[in-house]
Amino acid sequence: MASLRFIWFPFFICVLSTGLSQAQRSPAAHADHAPHAHHALHGSHDTYGSQSVIASLQASASKQVLQDEVRLVFAHEAKGKTAAEVNRVLAQAIEQARDAVKNTTGFTLSSGSFRTSPIYIKDGRTDGWQGRAELVLTSKDLTAAEGALSVLGSKLAISNIQFSLSTTKRMQEEQALLIEVAQAFQNRAQAAALAFGFKTYKIVSLDLNGLGASINGPMLMRSAAPMSAPNISDAIKLSLEPAQVLVNVDVSGKVTFD
């Protein structure tokens, strides 16, 4: 259930008026155009006698939402005498991991970083090469992700696990909150009008804040030091438990009372 927070700002009272028109100050100067001078005098008198009160209001709505997307990073490191040797070992490890889950669905695999560098020792000399390659899995299906993790985790090191709120889910939640906060803003504007002796109000400006953003709550993030690929018989059992994040929408604006 979304929680609504209504924040009152001090009213900024502005009295808008205009001075006398040129026709009112010097009616004789336009004696040759009497009809036009009379029309300007009537319009200026109405404007001069009118007043508008401007008030600033704000309303907020927020909701705790469970993260629905997970990103798993698997890694493999290798050392060798030449860069080509290291590259070959890394590429082989990544491809073997891909092949192990090629017949399963519910997630997307993509290539992560792949780097090779010399191993420096004293006096700037090199003593072989080292490298690291990554395989990244993203999914909104936690069951499928857990299954892939158990397989890939037996071949590669689990480097990182991170949850997030998907763009689609965040937009859906913000749209629902926007409807609620808009209604709350209008209710407050109407209540303010009646409280100060006015009958109606009119919205003259709106500022929507918080759309497209969320405040992250605790995220499950695990890391493991890169290691040699374990035996395939090693069982990897790890439950994926997403946290909740706070989605917030703020609306501020100015209204006039009549």
C-alpha angles and dihedrals in degrees: 000000000000117000118222122212117190117198120194118208121198111272115255106212117204124179109203118201140145131224127241115298122246088257092057093049096048112017091162092060089068101040091130091059102044098153092055092046092053092050092051091049092053094048094046091048091055092048093045091053096049125091132190128199116209121200131185118221137176136192132182136197128188139174137189109237128187114240110249106189131067131196119200122190119199122188142189129195129198141178130205146151095262136031090239091056092051092046091051093051093048094047091049093051093050094047093048089053091050092050091052092064101028093111096052129084140198098080143059126236123206136170117263127195119323117190138161127190139169121261109238124207133175121326091020094287122143127233106191133304137285133195146176131209130188137205117199125205123191125184145157090203106083093188092055091044092053090051092051091046092056090054101039092041089062091058105032136031116263101239103174143355119194133169127207142169110259120236092243094052093045092051091050092051093045092051091054091047092048091058091051096046092046090055091046091051092051092048091052092047091052092046091050092050092053093043092057096044101263126128103211142010136212126208110230101173140009133194118194115204133180096032112141094017137092136184108240119230123202111317125203105241121170127178134188130194111252111263142168115286109273124227114284089238091066107106118225112199117173127152117221111224116180122205130222127260130200116243111198135187123187126191123191129171151140127261134187124217127220 
